[in-house]
Amino acid sequence: MNHNTPITRRPAPLGSRIGTTGRAERLASAEQLRAQGVPAAEVAAHCGPGGWQQLLPGVFLLQPGPPTSEDRLRAALLYARRTGAVPTQGPEAMITGLAALTLHRFSSAPPLTALDRIDVLVPRTRRLRSTGWVRIVRAPESPEPVELTDLPVAPVARALADAVSGLSDAETVRRLLTEAVRGGHCEPATVVRELSRARLLTRPHVVDAVDALLVEGRALSEERLYEMVREFGLPDPLWNVDLRLPGGPHLGGVDAYWPDQAVAVELDTRAPRQDDDALWSEYTRKREHLERLGITVVHLTPRKLREARDQQATVVRTALMASPDRQPAAYVVVLPR
């Protein structure tokens, strides 16, 4: 505690009484103080001009002066971890929403000093209410938090969903979702899955942002596919083509095609949407039709291209090298897509 704090009744040094040092010594909950022998009357005596401050119900700043952004984050977590809740397994509380995205270093998220609200994610069974500048967000299943600046923080996709739930500005939502993908934080499908789980895909401005996100995600995946072919010395394919039977029906588009080896690569950039089953059925039918014609279809996901590009290059190379051992494929017409 600051030794210049004017307090008429001073307990023993606070660090020795609540067992904390450094930054954590700035804050304490009523339960922590009581457990270390600081009764409510003594806490009240310390509070006032130039003394301790009650930031939230049962949470005290043990310093004079305005709280820092870190004080507010830690105070929000202390409030969310108060005793009296139903015991739960897993993480008790973590920062989510815009504050979490700021901690994840999103340039499109506002600085912590500009936030008038901090979202805290807690298990559904916690008996807590939003209060002051803390909004309590409940989750049926809490994700595993990421530790940033010694704080438990929700992973990007979950933090995005919680942030978007409180935003009505379409441009802000679009910037946040785009940065999540472009910055390599997560894949579009992961983001859309969380938005769907939070029942946000009925909001028109969110749907528009998701459409832009999927376009962004496909462009990024295509660029990674180009880089994989160049980096690992694979033969140059025909890019983004449609396949047709001569004088017959359209077989479908593929992202890369090696006609001499009859090998096609298709990126699965689908996202979980209400019509996902229909899209998957259509994709499966196309793949099975091509394979019946003797064309090998290699299925790649954006995540595989991002996290294991060398392995995916090996899969494609193996398919190309195995072509002489297969029955000749049917002749197909290749058209630009």
C-alpha positions as CSV (number, residue, x, y, z in Angstrom):
1,M,0.0,0.0,0.0
2,N,1.2,3.5,-0.7
3,H,2.9,4.8,2.5
4,N,1.6,8.3,1.8
5,T,-2.0,7.3,2.0
6,P,-3.6,9.3,4.9
7,I,-5.3,6.7,7.1
8,T,-6.0,7.3,10.7
9,R,-6.1,3.6,11.7
10,R,-3.4,1.5,10.0
11,P,-3.4,-2.3,10.1
12,A,-0.2,-4.3,9.7
13,P,1.4,-4.1,6.2
14,L,-1.2,-5.2,3.8
15,G,1.2,-7.5,1.8
16,S,1.8,-9.6,4.9
17,R,-1.9,-9.7,5.7
18,I,-3.4,-10.8,2.4
19,G,-0.3,-12.6,1.1
20,T,0.2,-10.6,-2.1
21,T,3.0,-8.6,-3.5
22,G,3.6,-6.2,-6.4
23,R,0.6,-5.3,-8.6
24,A,-1.9,-7.6,-6.9
25,E,-1.4,-5.7,-3.7
26,R,-3.3,-2.8,-5.1
27,L,-6.6,-4.7,-5.0
28,A,-8.4,-7.0,-2.6
29,S,-11.9,-8.4,-2.2
30,A,-13.9,-8.2,1.0
31,E,-13.5,-11.9,1.4
32,Q,-9.7,-11.7,1.1
33,L,-9.6,-8.9,3.6
34,R,-11.9,-10.6,6.1
35,A,-9.9,-13.9,5.8
36,Q,-6.7,-12.0,6.8
37,G,-8.3,-10.4,9.8
38,V,-9.4,-7.0,8.4
39,P,-13.0,-6.6,9.6
40,A,-15.6,-4.6,7.7
41,A,-15.4,-1.7,10.1
42,E,-11.7,-1.3,9.5
43,V,-12.2,-1.5,5.7
44,A,-14.8,1.3,6.0
45,A,-12.4,3.4,8.0
46,H,-9.8,3.1,5.3
47,C,-12.3,4.2,2.6
48,G,-12.7,7.9,1.9
49,P,-10.9,10.8,0.3
50,G,-7.3,9.9,-0.1
51,G,-7.8,6.3,1.0
52,W,-9.1,3.0,-0.3
53,Q,-11.8,3.0,-2.9
54,Q,-14.6,0.5,-3.5
55,L,-14.5,-0.1,-7.3
56,L,-17.2,-2.8,-7.4
57,P,-19.4,-4.5,-4.8
58,G,-16.9,-6.3,-2.5
59,V,-13.8,-5.2,-4.4
60,F,-11.5,-2.5,-3.1
61,L,-8.6,-0.5,-4.6
62,L,-6.1,-0.2,-1.8
63,Q,-4.5,3.0,-3.3
64,P,-5.6,6.6,-3.7
65,G,-6.1,8.0,-7.2
66,P,-8.0,6.8,-10.2
67,P,-7.8,3.1,-11.1
68,T,-5.6,2.1,-14.0
69,S,-6.9,0.0,-16.9
70,E,-5.2,-3.1,-15.3
71,D,-6.9,-2.3,-12.0
72,R,-10.3,-2.3,-13.7
73,L,-9.6,-5.6,-15.4
74,R,-8.4,-7.3,-12.2
75,A,-11.2,-5.8,-10.2
76,A,-13.7,-7.2,-12.7
77,L,-12.2,-10.7,-12.3
78,L,-12.2,-10.3,-8.5
79,Y,-15.9,-9.4,-8.6
80,A,-16.7,-12.4,-10.8
81,R,-14.8,-14.8,-8.5
82,R,-16.7,-13.8,-5.3
83,T,-17.7,-16.7,-3.1
84,G,-21.3,-17.9,-2.7
85,A,-21.7,-19.2,-6.2
86,V,-22.5,-22.8,-7.2
87,P,-19.2,-24.7,-7.4
88,T,-18.2,-25.4,-11.0
89,Q,-15.4,-27.2,-12.8
90,G,-13.1,-25.4,-15.2
91,P,-12.2,-21.7,-15.4
92,E,-14.2,-19.5,-13.0
93,A,-13.9,-16.2,-14.9
94,M,-12.1,-14.7,-17.9
95,I,-12.0,-11.4,-19.7
96,T,-14.0,-11.4,-22.9
97,G,-15.5,-9.0,-25.5
98,L,-13.8,-5.9,-26.6
99,A,-11.4,-5.8,-23.7
100,A,-10.2,-9.3,-24.6
101,L,-9.7,-8.3,-28.2
102,T,-7.6,-5.4,-27.1
103,L,-5.5,-7.7,-25.0
104,H,-5.1,-9.9,-28.1
105,R,-3.7,-6.8,-29.7
106,F,-6.5,-6.1,-32.2
107,S,-5.8,-2.7,-33.8
108,S,-9.5,-2.4,-34.6
109,A,-10.5,-2.8,-30.9
110,P,-10.6,0.4,-28.7
111,P,-7.9,1.0,-26.1
112,L,-8.7,-0.2,-22.6
113,T,-9.0,3.4,-21.4
114,A,-11.8,4.1,-23.9
115,L,-13.9,1.2,-22.7
116,D,-16.8,2.1,-20.5
117,R,-17.6,-1.6,-20.0
118,I,-15.6,-4.8,-19.3
119,D,-17.2,-8.1,-20.2
120,V,-16.4,-11.1,-18.0
121,L,-17.2,-14.7,-19.1
122,V,-18.4,-17.0,-16.3
123,P,-19.9,-20.5,-16.1
124,R,-23.7,-20.5,-16.5
125,T,-24.3,-21.6,-12.9
126,R,-22.6,-18.6,-11.3
127,R,-25.0,-16.4,-9.3
128,L,-23.8,-13.0,-10.4
129,R,-25.3,-9.9,-11.9
130,S,-23.8,-7.3,-14.1
131,T,-22.9,-4.2,-12.1
132,G,-21.3,-0.8,-12.7
133,W,-18.9,-1.2,-15.6
134,V,-18.8,-5.0,-15.5
135,R,-21.1,-7.0,-17.7
136,I,-21.4,-10.7,-16.8
137,V,-21.6,-13.1,-19.8
138,R,-22.6,-16.6,-19.1
139,A,-21.5,-19.6,-21.1
140,P,-22.9,-23.2,-21.0
141,E,-19.4,-24.4,-21.7
142,S,-16.5,-22.1,-20.9
143,P,-13.5,-22.2,-23.3
144,E,-10.0,-22.7,-22.1
145,P,-8.6,-19.2,-21.4
146,V,-5.5,-17.8,-22.9
147,E,-3.1,-16.1,-20.4
148,L,-2.2,-12.5,-21.5
149,T,-0.5,-10.0,-19.2
150,D,-1.1,-12.5,-16.4
151,L,-4.8,-12.4,-17.0
152,P,-7.2,-15.2,-18.1
153,V,-8.6,-14.0,-21.4
154,A,-11.2,-15.7,-23.7
155,P,-9.8,-17.1,-27.0
156,V,-10.4,-14.8,-30.0
157,A,-13.4,-16.5,-31.6
158,R,-15.3,-16.4,-28.3
159,A,-14.3,-12.9,-27.5
160,L,-15.4,-11.8,-30.9
161,A,-18.9,-13.3,-30.4
162,D,-19.3,-11.6,-27.1
163,A,-18.1,-8.3,-28.5
164,V,-20.3,-8.5,-31.5
165,S,-23.4,-9.2,-29.3
166,G,-23.1,-5.7,-28.0
167,L,-22.3,-3.9,-31.2
168,S,-24.8,-2.4,-33.7
169,D,-22.4,-0.6,-36.0
170,A,-21.9,-2.7,-39.1
171,E,-18.5,-1.3,-40.0
172,T,-17.0,-2.0,-36.6
173,V,-18.2,-5.5,-36.7
174,R,-16.8,-6.0,-40.2
175,R,-13.4,-4.6,-39.1
176,L,-13.2,-6.9,-36.1
177,L,-14.1,-10.0,-38.0
178,T,-11.8,-9.2,-40.9
179,E,-8.8,-8.6,-38.6
180,A,-9.4,-11.9,-36.8
181,V,-8.9,-13.7,-40.1
182,R,-6.3,-11.4,-41.8
183,G,-4.3,-11.3,-38.6
184,G,-4.1,-15.1,-38.4
185,H,-5.9,-15.3,-35.1
186,C,-8.5,-17.9,-36.3
187,E,-10.2,-19.3,-39.3
188,P,-13.5,-18.0,-40.6
189,A,-15.3,-21.3,-39.8
190,T,-14.3,-20.9,-36.2
191,V,-15.6,-17.4,-36.0
192,V,-18.9,-18.2,-37.7
193,R,-19.4,-21.2,-35.5
194,E,-19.2,-19.0,-32.4
195,L,-21.5,-16.4,-33.9
196,S,-24.0,-19.1,-34.7
197,R,-23.7,-20.5,-31.2
198,A,-24.4,-17.1,-29.8
199,R,-27.5,-16.8,-32.1
200,L,-26.1,-13.7,-33.8
201,L,-26.5,-14.8,-37.5
202,T,-30.1,-13.4,-37.5
203,R,-28.8,-9.8,-37.3
204,P,-28.5,-8.3,-40.8
205,H,-25.4,-6.3,-40.0
206,V,-23.7,-9.4,-38.6
207,V,-24.7,-11.5,-41.7
208,D,-23.2,-8.8,-44.0
209,A,-20.0,-8.9,-42.0
210,V,-19.8,-12.7,-42.1
211,D,-20.2,-12.6,-45.9
212,A,-17.3,-10.2,-46.2
213,L,-15.4,-12.4,-43.7
214,L,-15.9,-15.5,-45.9
215,V,-14.6,-13.7,-49.0
216,E,-11.6,-12.6,-47.0
217,G,-11.0,-16.1,-45.7
218,R,-11.2,-17.7,-49.2
219,A,-8.8,-15.1,-50.7
220,L,-6.3,-15.8,-47.8
221,S,-6.6,-19.6,-48.2
222,E,-6.0,-19.3,-52.0
223,E,-2.9,-17.3,-51.4
224,R,-1.6,-19.9,-49.0
225,L,-2.3,-22.6,-51.6
226,Y,-0.3,-20.6,-54.2
227,E,2.6,-20.2,-51.7
228,M,2.5,-24.0,-50.9
229,V,2.9,-24.9,-54.6
230,R,5.8,-22.4,-55.1
231,E,7.5,-23.1,-51.7
232,F,7.6,-26.9,-52.2
233,G,8.3,-27.0,-55.9
234,L,5.1,-28.7,-57.0
235,P,4.3,-28.6,-60.7
236,D,2.2,-25.5,-61.7
237,P,-1.5,-26.5,-61.9
238,L,-4.3,-24.8,-63.7
239,W,-5.8,-22.4,-61.1
240,N,-9.5,-21.9,-60.4
241,V,-11.1,-23.9,-63.2
242,D,-14.4,-25.5,-64.0
243,L,-14.5,-29.1,-65.2
244,R,-17.0,-30.4,-67.7
245,L,-17.5,-33.6,-69.7
246,P,-17.3,-33.0,-73.5
247,G,-20.7,-32.0,-74.6
248,G,-22.0,-33.1,-71.2
249,P,-22.8,-31.6,-67.8
250,H,-20.9,-29.3,-65.6
251,L,-18.8,-31.3,-63.0
252,G,-17.9,-28.4,-60.7
253,G,-15.1,-26.0,-60.0
254,V,-11.8,-26.8,-58.3
255,D,-9.1,-24.5,-57.0
256,A,-6.2,-26.3,-58.7
257,Y,-6.0,-29.0,-61.4
258,W,-3.2,-31.0,-62.9
259,P,-4.6,-32.4,-66.1
260,D,-1.7,-34.7,-66.9
261,Q,-2.1,-36.4,-63.6
262,A,-5.9,-35.9,-63.2
263,V,-5.4,-34.5,-59.7
264,A,-7.6,-31.7,-58.3
265,V,-7.3,-29.7,-55.1
266,E,-10.4,-28.2,-53.5
267,L,-10.3,-25.8,-50.6
268,D,-13.1,-26.4,-48.0
269,T,-13.9,-22.8,-47.0
270,R,-17.4,-23.6,-46.0
271,A,-18.6,-22.1,-42.7
272,P,-21.2,-23.5,-40.3
273,R,-24.4,-22.0,-41.5
274,Q,-28.0,-23.1,-41.5
275,D,-27.7,-24.6,-45.0
276,D,-24.4,-26.4,-44.1
277,D,-25.8,-29.9,-44.6
278,A,-27.0,-29.1,-48.1
279,L,-23.6,-27.6,-49.0
280,W,-21.8,-30.6,-47.7
281,S,-24.1,-33.0,-49.6
282,E,-23.4,-31.0,-52.8
283,Y,-19.7,-31.0,-52.2
284,T,-19.7,-34.8,-51.5
285,R,-21.7,-35.5,-54.7
286,K,-19.2,-33.5,-56.8
287,R,-16.2,-35.2,-55.2
288,E,-17.7,-38.7,-55.7
289,H,-18.6,-37.9,-59.3
290,L,-15.0,-36.7,-60.1
291,E,-13.5,-39.7,-58.5
292,R,-15.7,-42.1,-60.5
293,L,-14.2,-40.4,-63.6
294,G,-10.7,-41.3,-62.3
295,I,-9.9,-37.8,-61.0
296,T,-8.2,-37.7,-57.6
297,V,-9.6,-35.0,-55.4
298,V,-7.4,-33.7,-52.6
299,H,-9.4,-31.9,-49.9
300,L,-7.6,-29.1,-48.0
301,T,-8.9,-26.9,-45.2
302,P,-7.7,-23.4,-44.4
303,R,-6.5,-24.6,-41.0
304,K,-4.3,-27.4,-42.5
305,L,-2.8,-24.9,-45.0
306,R,-2.0,-22.5,-42.1
307,E,-0.7,-24.9,-39.6
308,A,0.8,-27.9,-41.6
309,R,1.6,-26.6,-45.1
310,D,4.5,-29.0,-45.5
311,Q,2.2,-32.0,-44.7
312,Q,-0.4,-30.9,-47.2
313,A,2.3,-30.4,-49.9
314,T,3.3,-34.0,-49.2
315,V,-0.3,-35.2,-49.7
316,V,-0.5,-33.4,-53.0
317,R,2.9,-34.6,-54.2
318,T,1.9,-38.2,-53.3
319,A,-1.3,-37.9,-55.3
320,L,0.6,-36.6,-58.3
321,M,3.3,-39.3,-58.2
322,A,0.7,-42.0,-57.9
323,S,-1.1,-41.1,-61.1
324,P,0.7,-43.6,-63.3
325,D,-0.5,-46.4,-61.1
326,R,-4.2,-45.5,-61.6
327,Q,-6.5,-46.3,-64.4
328,P,-6.5,-43.4,-67.0
329,A,-9.1,-40.8,-66.1
330,A,-11.9,-39.8,-68.4
331,Y,-11.3,-36.8,-70.6
332,V,-12.7,-33.6,-69.2
333,V,-12.9,-30.1,-70.6
334,V,-11.2,-27.5,-68.5
335,L,-12.6,-23.9,-68.5
336,P,-11.6,-20.8,-66.6
337,R,-13.8,-20.2,-63.6
